[in-house]
Amino acid sequence: MQNKSIIGITGNTSALTNDDFEAFKINYSSTGFSSAISKVGGVPIIIPINDPAFAKEYIQMVDGLLLTGGQDVSPMLYGEEPRQVIGPTSPDRDRGEVALIKEAIRQKKPILGICRGLQLINVVLGGSLLQDLSEDNSITLQHVQKSQPEFATHSIKVKAGTHIADIMPNNSFVNSVHHQAIKELGAGLTVSAWSPDNVIEAIELVDDDQSIIAIQWHPELTFLNDNASLEIFADLIKRAQNCSANQSK
């Protein structure tokens, strides 16, 4: 029997809301990520925000890396000053996850980026972000949806021949909970899906040496009722298995 793929899921930190323990911080990850990875046959582990020096060891432990949503990416990483439109950032999280991405690329481990994960991958590869969608007057759709996030809210145009096209049909509907987006595309990346108002919704870098897929929407909130959302996580397992097989040759 083939060993199950271990998927490292990036975590976040928060303070406990109970007044008796308000001084304590916790490491956490949304249960949707671990549930989805488990459902498609992977073994999820949460990687806490930590010293970037541990990135090599973390990536050696896993077969694939899943970058989750959360705080805004610091504009300092793409050479800009923070404007009033930007939300909360986490320099510690940025530093740790930048190191994880670079190490996963060095070790040729597959990556799946979701929301913030897509944005950080783009920045690590030399791209930049809109600090807020209001900075582009051509963006007209509701990208921070007012309906519940487990429901799809707008369509995407999927580029034929891309890896994401094997997972998501053209004109699929996705949910949307983001106020930032890609401005300038990072080196080597291909745009594989857009919203109708041309916000980049998916990027990829897939070749013999590297496998990176990143999306702007949140399939961890929809996979229980949407096969394409579940397939995004199944695809990460397949890519992890292919990577392990290639590295064992």
Secondary structure, DSSP 8 states (H G I E B T S, - for coil): -----EEEEE-EEEE--SGGGTT-EEEE--HHHHHHHHHTT-EEEEE-S--GGGHHHHHHH-SEEEE---SB--GGGGT----TT---B-HHHHHHHHHHHHHHHHTT--EEEETHHHHHHHHHTT--EESSGGG-TT--S-SB-SS-TTS--EE-EE-TTSTGGGTS-TT-EE--B-S-EESS--TT-EEEEE-TT--EEEEEEESSS-EEEEESS-GGGTTTT-HHHHHHHHHHHHHHHHHHHHHT-
